[in-house]
Amino acid sequence: MRKLLLLLAGASLLSACSTVMAPGYTTVEKIYKLKKGMTLSEVENLLDAPAYDMYVNVENGVKMVEYKYVHRHLKVRGEYNSESNLNQGATRYIKPAELVVVFEQNTGKMLYYYTSTGMADSKNALNQMNQILNTK
């Protein structure tokens, strides 16, 4: 009986360790619908994805909630320059990225949001602008 209990406990421990929870993803289309002043529950309902992480900056009085999102991609058969080919194909979601929604801690209202893709793009644009200004 004791061996059986140990075996069952070991099996349940191993099965619990093998379970991996993948984050739920939202989409770019849903992110575009976010509006300043929304509450956390309104944002969660709109994005239809669980928060991945949460940070609170007590000094600045903000709460930052991180979500994961994916980009919509259309896999096209044939040539890309054909309009009929661009209107057909299978929709896929690729390139997982991060979305951070910033809330005012006291009121709980959304102040703004930013994405990891947007941050990378803005750094590239700033670098290009600096290169242009430095060549003059």
Secondary structure, DSSP 8 states (H G I E B T S, - for coil): -HHHHHHHHHHHHHHHHH------EEEHHHHTT--TT-BHHHHHHHHTS---EEEEETTTTEEEEEEEEEEEEEE--S-TT-HHHHT-SEEEEEEEEEEEEEEETTT-BEEEEEEHHHHHHHHHHHHHHHHHHHT-
